[in-house]
Amino acid sequence: MTVSVTADRSGRTGPPGGGLLVAGTTSDAGKSVVTAGICRWLVRKGVKVAPFKAQNMSLNSFVTRDGAEIGRAQAMQAAAARVEPSALMNPVLLKPGSDRSSQVVLMGKPVGELSARGYHAGRQEQLFGTVTECLAELRRTHDAVICEGAGSPAEINLRRSDIVNMGIARAARLPVVVVGDIDRGGVFASFFGTTALLSPEDQELIAGYVVNKFRGDVSLLEPGLEMLRDLTGRRTFGVLPFAHGLGIDEEDGLRVSLRGAVRESVVAPPHGADVLRVAVCAVPLMSNFTDVDALAAEPGVVVRFVDRPEELADADLVVVPGTRGTVRALAWLRERGLAEALARRAAEGRPVLGICGGYQLLGERIDDDVESRAGTVEGLGLLPVRVRFAVEKTLARPVGEALGEHVEGYEIHHGVAEVLGGDEAFISDDQGHSLDGCRVGAVWGTHWHGSLESDGFRRAFLRRVATAAGRAFVPAPDTSFGALREEQLDRLGDLIEEHADTDALLRLIEDGVPGGLPFIPPGAPPLTRSLQGGNR
Ligand SMILES: NC(=O)CC[C@H](N)C(=O)O
């Protein structure tokens, strides 16, 4: 497939910008935040920088202004770099629909559903041209591009078809730093092993390491870093301390178990007399659970993920978030007794908010020949809404008004809702015409993600929730979600500036791969036929 690759012309001319690939010893080592931190540090220095991740697997996605779907992590990194997010920054997004298959989103648009086996058996390699072109285009228009790898670069079973780690690094001759999570332990073995399991050609690009999530006394670590240098001929570029509250826009709602997790954006006493408890149903294939981060940013709002009906008892608001499996989530809610608990709440006038897939399943009926192919399924019947799934995906960045306040959101869904009544529309245009969603009693639903990030709207909504729940909760008058986000990104930039050798990193980004990096035996095992994707 050929995809045309164009970026905003920034007027930058001259040779392609510098680059770096941030790989990790494991998933969740902190690649995303290190990439964001480097972007923020560079842009503060006046460097025109962009993030890039060839391929992301995530159910947390975002929509660019021109309607392309990309990973939220890349959108967050674009914010760190103070550039507009674009499909070039994440040309391939895989959205799991089960353990074995994913929707493939290419240059922001879905192009089909593929099994993992099919993907590794050839499809991924076909995308290689597109991802290298995207990176080249970003490098033409930026001084530097900070790329993020995926998982570990030493997945020896997948190396042949890799387009996101050493595959792209080799094609673009990018220096690579490997991030390791010392909080999990085993960081020296991981750095050494990750390097020693790469082919000599791949090892040539591994410039060194970054230790992440370190607690304690660095002087105790330093002898180890010296030994690592003697063993590998490679330096450590930084030791980043464990920092709380920086897990912004995590990639993967599938892998991370959120059960019982408390979502903390700010820790501050409530503004009014009461706190407000929010329970978020941790439905299967939860998508954009980041929607509730804006609630957690309000002092006095406690947000936690739940999966048992008894956990709804003390909740002032229950959120049913988005999901890539609306029909599957519906069945899960029924199986666990949560459906019944939600119906009881609704009857008692206690607040419920459904977002996207969570909104769809609150309706009366779902016709789905696309996502679950389950045909016609009865919804929970709490909202007078009928949903029909379309092959075409709605990808949009709408604006409107709700509860008398300006609201902005983004839409990512196949289901199309028809609202057949209700007490009122939820979101309207400035003429008062309904745009999206509806309310019945204290049950609200909307297809819009991100609406709670609109500060005025969030406060108005929380006041309504508090009244319906009978809580003396008062939202603080001045919480700015955007400002909190900016502060977090600045903290990531500070982390790099204060705890990494920024001169050395800058040289790496500008000058490229350093010469003379030694080979660490044994190197990668040969790619035998049995290791090739298509022949397993
Ligand atoms: N983002 C979502 O929650 C998507 C909802 C649903 N799976 C759809 O595609 O319509």
Ligand as a Chemical Component Dictionary entry (heavy atoms), coordinates in Angstrom:
data_LIG
# 
_chem_comp.id                   LIG 
_chem_comp.type                 NON-POLYMER 
_chem_comp.pdbx_formal_charge   0 
_chem_comp.three_letter_code    LIG 
# 
loop_
_chem_comp_atom.comp_id 
_chem_comp_atom.atom_id 
_chem_comp_atom.alt_atom_id 
_chem_comp_atom.type_symbol 
_chem_comp_atom.charge 
_chem_comp_atom.model_Cartn_x 
_chem_comp_atom.model_Cartn_y 
_chem_comp_atom.model_Cartn_z 
_chem_comp_atom.pdbx_ordinal 
LIG N1 N1 N 0 -14.089 4.766 21.790 1  
LIG C1 C1 C 0 -15.084 3.959 22.054 2  
LIG O1 O1 O 0 -15.502 3.784 23.178 3  
LIG C2 C2 C 0 -15.626 3.173 20.887 4  
LIG C3 C3 C 0 -17.003 2.645 21.119 5  
LIG C4 C4 C 0 -17.379 1.517 20.181 6  
LIG N2 N2 N 0 -16.461 0.426 20.317 7  
LIG C5 C5 C 0 -17.427 2.004 18.752 8  
LIG O2 O2 O 0 -16.506 1.790 18.001 9  
LIG O3 O3 O 0 -18.382 2.627 18.378 10 
# 
loop_
_chem_comp_bond.comp_id 
_chem_comp_bond.atom_id_1 
_chem_comp_bond.atom_id_2 
_chem_comp_bond.value_order 
_chem_comp_bond.pdbx_ordinal 
LIG N1 C1 SING 1 
LIG C1 O1 DOUB 2 
LIG C1 C2 SING 3 
LIG C2 C3 SING 4 
LIG C3 C4 SING 5 
LIG C4 N2 SING 6 
LIG C4 C5 SING 7 
LIG C5 O2 DOUB 8 
LIG C5 O3 SING 9 
# 
